[in-house]
Amino acid sequence: MKLSIRSIYITIYLLLAAVMFILMHFLGVHLLSNSLIADRKAALYEEASALSKRYFFNVRSINDFDDHTESTLRERMSSLQTMSHARYFLVDSTGRISVDSAGSASLEGQNFNDLNPTFLDNDTYMGHLNSSSLPQETLSVIYPLSNDNSMNGYLVVMTSLKEIRSSVSRFIRSFRICFILFFLVLLFILFQLYCLTMHPIRQLSLTIREYSAGHFDAQMKHLPLKEYGSMTTAIRNLASSCKNAGAYQKDFVANVSHDFRSPLTNIRGYIGAMLDGTIPPEIQEKYLNIILMETNRLTKLTEQLLEMNRFENNGIILNYSTFDINEVIRNAASSFEKHCTEKKISIHLIFSAPSLYVDADRDKISQVIQNLIDNAVKFSSPDSSIEIQTTIQKDKIFVTVSDHGIGIPEDSLPHIWDRFYKTDVSRGKDKTGSGLGLAITKEIIEAHHEYIHATSILGSGTDFSFSLPHHPSGL
């Protein structure tokens, strides 16, 4: 079962409420009660100490009081009972109560040992005493009265625990009001957080549905939080990529259909003409050579498509080695000797050193050089030349292929690396190109983490230059 954000917020809210309620009604009550009892004990002990220092500093026995002192002490204890809500007892060393601050139901003459034999053995006492005149549960401070290491008696200050627990109940009621207010505020905050979370998610979900339906121009509303802004940007970029991919797919199908249609039409037409006798046997060799050329064109296009698909699925796997780039250039140039002779084009090799060693994939770099020379030969004017030059700059070897052909328009130059792209100027001359050669060339160079760029002047020619890491020590 999948959880929703709403159920998570509700669960968190109820969990917080339950935890806070348990803490307040159990741990909170316990801690508050202990704190109030401790404070009450300290206050009673301080009162007992002050009363002892005032009246008992030179008394050897509780029975030594004169009538005036005893009367004054009774009045003082009665006043303290009224002010502190505590009952005061003056007890002799045997446990007999000599003075009781209570005006009525006095316990004078009774013995605390009869009420509880262990009562006077404690500094403080909480519990029941066997007397109907005392509260059911009491908090008592037993302050010993001694002089010259002899026990003269005790001063007992007693209060009801019921009053302390009533104070705890009053605090708890106040806490409950605060608790209710707090959780009302918390409920409002969680509701706002829920809205702040869910509203952008709904907006993103609606926009993504539009994008998934192919409506890539759907506008995404501005979302308030920074994180949603980053997510919005990522979704927009994804939509843009999908839109471009869709456009690329359409262009891909259109270009492949166009490049396959022309040679297939020629092959079908010439074969049909030979079969129905339109082309007599004595001149069929010429048209068979045309069919062979168109077949080679289809084969090359298919191989390039498969190679591009391999690059996209697995990336370009490079087999690095150290080799002489000049030798690779010489071998590539010699393979175009027939084409150059037919177009009366000369190739000039200009090397800055007899041997220049690089670290790269020899086969892939050979393919790059052949693609660039093939491109130069196709678009060079008859009776022109092609220069292939190698130079050293710091730790790089730069290879430049220059032709003196039709050139590339300035607005088309940034797009020559796109797949299937052909400039309007080149379409009349490029009868066999697929528009994939330069795209493959760039991907190979970038797989080596190097750079390739082109400069061109329309009607004067084009220069292609790429870099490779130099291996100075040679083989």
N, C-alpha and C positions, 0 to 999 in steps of 0.2 A: 504494500500500500504506500503510495507516494504522499508525502506530507505537503501541505500547502503553506504559503507564508502566513496566511491568516490563522491557520491552526497553530503554527509555531508561536505567533504573537500571543494568542489566547492561552496556550500552554505556559508560556513564560510568565504571563500576567498572573494566572492562577497559582503557579508555583511560587512566585514571589509573595503573593498574598498569604498562601498557606504557611510558608516559612516565616514570614514576619509575624503572623498570628501566633504560631507556636512559640517563637522566640519571646514574644511579648508576654503571653499568658503563662508561660512556664519559667523559662530562664529569667525573663524580665521581672516577673513578680518575685521570684526567689531572690534575685540580686537586690531589688529595691527594698524588700522586707529586711534582708540582712543589713543593708546599709542604714536604714532608719533605726533598726534595733541597736546597731553599733553606735550611731550618733546619740541615741537616747541614753545608752549606757554611759557614754563619755560625759554627757550633760549631767546625769544623776551623780556620777562619781565626783564631778567638779563641785556640785552643790554640797555633797556630803563632806568633801574635803574642806570647803570654805566654812561650813557650819562647825566642823570639828575644831578648826584653828581658832574660831571665834570664842567657843564656849568650853572646850575641853583641853586646852593646852596645859593647865596646872591642876587637873582633876585626878585624884588618885582612885576614886570610886564613884560610880554613878550615884550612890546614896549620899555623897558629900555635898550635894547642891543645897544651898539655902533656899528659903521660900521665894525670895525676890528673883534669884537667878533662874529657878525652875519656872516661875511664872513668865519671866521674859523669854526663856527658851521655848515654852509652850506657844506663846504668841508668835514668836519667830517661825516655828515649825508650822503653825496654822496658816500664817501668811504665805510661806513657801508652798504649802499644799494648794492654796488657792491659785497662786501664780503658775506653778509648774505642773499642776494636775498630777501630783505624786503624793504618796502618803509616807510620813516620816515616823520612825519608831526609834526610841532610845531603849536599848536592851542591855541588861547587866551581864556580867561574865557567865552567869548560870543559864542565860537564855530567857530570863523573865523580862517581860515588857514593862518598863517603868513609865515611859511617856509615849502616848499615841497622839498624833496630830489631828486625828479625826475627832470631830465634835460629838458625833453620835456613833453608836455601835463600837465603842472603844474596846480595844483588846488589852488594856492595861491590866496587869496582874496575871495574864496568861503567859505561857512559855512557848517559844518557837520550837523547842525540841519536841514538844507534844504535837505540834502541827506537822513537823517534818524533822526527823532526827538529824539529817545531814544538811539542813538548811544553812546553819551558821558556819559550816565548814568551807563554804564557797566564797569567792570574791563576788560573783554574780550568780543569779539563779533565775531560770526560766521554767515555769511549770505550775503545777497545782499545789495548793496548801489546804490542809484539812480544816477549813473554817468557812462557815457560811457568811461571815462578815467581810471576807476578802473576795476579790474577783476570781472567776474560775481559772484564769490563766494569768500569771503575773510575771513581770520583769523586775527583779530586785537587785540592788547593789548593797552588799554587806561591807561596811567600812569599819575596820577594827579601831577601837579607841584604846591606846596603850600609853603607859608612862613608866619610864625607867625599866624597860623590858618586862613590865607586868601588864597583863590584860585587864583593862578596866571595864570593858563592855563593847557594845557595837552600836553603830548608827546605821539603821536599815532604811533605805529609800526605795519605795515600792510603787510601781505604776502598772496599769492594766495593759496587757498585750492587745486587748481588743481595740484600744484607741490607736495603737500603731497600725494594726491591720486595717482599721477604718481609714487611716491616712493613706495606706497602700491602695485601698480600693478607690479613694478619691483620685490618686495619681493615675491609676489604671483607667478610670473613666476619662480623664483628660487625655491619656495616651490613645484611648479608643477613638476619641474625636479626631485627634491628630492622625491616627491610622486611617480613618475613613477619608479625611481630607487628602492625605498623602496619596491614597490609592485612587481617588477621583482624579487628582492631578496626573498620576502615573497613567491612568486609563486614557486621559486626554493626550498625553505625550505619545503613548504607544499608538493611539489612533492616528496622530499626525505622522508618526514615523511610518506607519502602515501605508497611509496615503502617499507619503513622499517616496516610498519604495514601490508601491504597486502601480501608481499612475505612470511613471516612466517606463516600467516594464510593459504595461499594456500598450503604451505608445510605440515602444520598440517592437513588440509583437505584431501590432497592426502594420507597421512599416515593413517588417520582414516578410509578412504575408504578401504585401504588395510586390516586394522585390521577387519573392518566389513565384509569383504569377507573371513575372516578366515586366512589371511596371517599374522600371528602374528610375524613372523621372519623378517618382513619388517623393514629396518633400517630408523630411523628418523634423518634427517640432523641436524647438530648443528645450533642453532638459536642464534643471537647475544645478545639480551636483557635478563636481569635477569628474568623478569616476564615470558618471553617465555620459559626460561630454567625451571622454576617451572611448567609451563603448560606441557612442554615436559615430565618432570619426572612423573607428574600425569597421562598423557596419557599412558606412558610406563607401569606404575604400573597397570593401568586399563587393558591394553592389556595382561599383565602378568597374572592378575586375571582371565581374560576371557579365556586365554590359559589353565590356571590351572583348571578352571571350566569345560572347554571342556574335558580335560584329566580325570577330576574327574567323569564327566558324563559317559564317555566311561567305566572307571573302575567300576562305580556304576552299569551300565547295565550288564557288564560282570560278576561282583561278584554276583549280585542278580540272574542273569540267572543261574550261576553255583550252588548257594546255593539252588535255587528252583528246579533245574533239578534233582539233586541227590535224594532227598526224593520223588519227584513226580514219578521218574522212578521206585523206589522201591515199592511205593504204587501201581502203575499201574501193575507192574510185579507180585506182590504177589496176588492182586485181580484177575488178569487174570488167574494166575495158579490155584487159588481156583475155579474159575468159570469153567475152562475146565477140572478139575479133576486131574491136575498134582499134586496138594497138596491134599492128602486125608483128609476127615473130622476129623479124629482122631488127626491130628497134626496141624490143622488150628489155634488153639488157640495161638500157638507160633508165627505164622506169623501175626495174628491179633494184638498181642502185639507190634510186630515190626512196623506194619502200624500205630498203635496208637502213638508210639514213634516218627515216622516220621511226623505224623500230628501235634503233639505237637511242634516239631521242626519248622514246617512251621508257626504255630501260633505265636511262640516266635519271629521268624524273622519278621513276619508281624507287630507285636506289636512294635518291636524296630524301624522298618522303620517309622511307624506312629509317634512314639515318637520323632525321629530325625526330621521329617518334622514339627512337632509341635514346637520344639525348634527353628528351623530356621525361621518359620513364625512369631511366637509370643514371642520368647524368653522363658526362663525358669521362670515361675512364682513361687516364693517361699512363703511358709507359715511358717514364723518363730515361733518358740516356744522354751521353755527351757525344756530339757529332759536329762535323764541319758544315756550317750552314751554306758556305760557298759551293760545296760539292752538291748539296741538295738543289740549290738554285740552278747549277749547270745541268743536272739531270732533268729537272723540270723544263728548262728552256729547250733542251734538245728534243723533248717529246712534242714540241709545237713547231718543229722545223718544217713539216709538210704544210701546215696551215699558213705559216708565215711566208713560205715560198709562193703559195697560191695567191696571197694578197700583196706580195712584194713588200713585206714588212721585215725589217731587220731588228734583231734583239742585241743590245749592247749590255755587257756585264761589267759593272764598275765596282771592284772590290777594294776596300781600304787596306787589306792585307791578303796574302795568298791563301791563308787559312784562318777562319774565325770559328771558334768552337762555342757552342751553346749547350745549355742544359734544358732539354725539352723532349716531347714525344716526336720522334723523327717522322713517323708516318703521318701524324696529324699535321705537322708543320709543312710537310711535302704537299699535303692536300690543300693547305692554305695557299701556298705559292702557286700551285697549279690553277686554283680557282682565280687568283688575281691575274695570272698571265692569260688565262682563257678569257677573262673579262676584258683585258687590255686588247687582245687580238681581235675580239668580236667588234669592239667599238673604235678601233684605230682606222684611220683613213689609209687607202692604198698608198704605196711609196712613202710610208712614214716609218718611224722607229719606236722601239720600246726600250726604256732604260731600266735595268734592275741594279740597284746600288745597295751596298752594305757599308755601314759606318759604325764606329765605336764611340760611345759617349758614356764616360764613367764606367759603370758596371753593366751597361746594356749594349746589345747589338741591335741596330735599327736596320730593317729591310724596307726599301722603298721601290715600288713598281710604278713607273711613269709611262703614260702613253700620250700620243698627240692626236687623239680622236675627237669625237663630237662633244665631249665634256658633259657635265651634269648641271642642270639649272640649280641656282642657289636655294630655291625653296624646296627642291627635291632632295638635296644633299642629306638632311637629317633622317630621311626615310629609306635610304638605300639599304639599311641593315634589316628592314622589316621583311618578313617572309612574303614571298610572291609579289613584292613591290617592283614595278617597272616604271621608269619615267616615260613621259609622253615622247621625249626625244628618242629614247632607245627602242621604242616599240617597232619602229620601221626597220631597224637594223638587227635587233635580237630576235631571230626566228627560232632559235633552239633553246634559249634560256628558260629556266623555270622560275626564276626569282628567288631561288633558295640558296644559291652559291654564296652570296655575301653574308646571308644570315648564318649559314654554317660556319663560314670563316670567322665571323665575330665571336660565335660561341666557343670555338676552339681556342682562340687567343685569350678570351676572358677566362676560360678554364685554366689557362697557364698563369692567371693573375697578371696579365700584361694588357697593353692597350693597342688599339688599332684606330686610325682615323683617315679620313679622305679629304683632299682639297681639289677643287676643280674650277676651271674657267670655261664657260660655255663656248664651244667652237675651237678651243685650244688644247684640251686634254685634261687628264685626271691623274692625280698622284695618290697612291695608297701606301701607307707606312705603318709598320707594326714593330713592336719591341720584343726582345727575348733576353733572358739572363745570360750574361757573358761568362764563359768558363775560361779564365785567363791561362791556366796551366796546360791547356790542350789535353791530348790523350796520354 
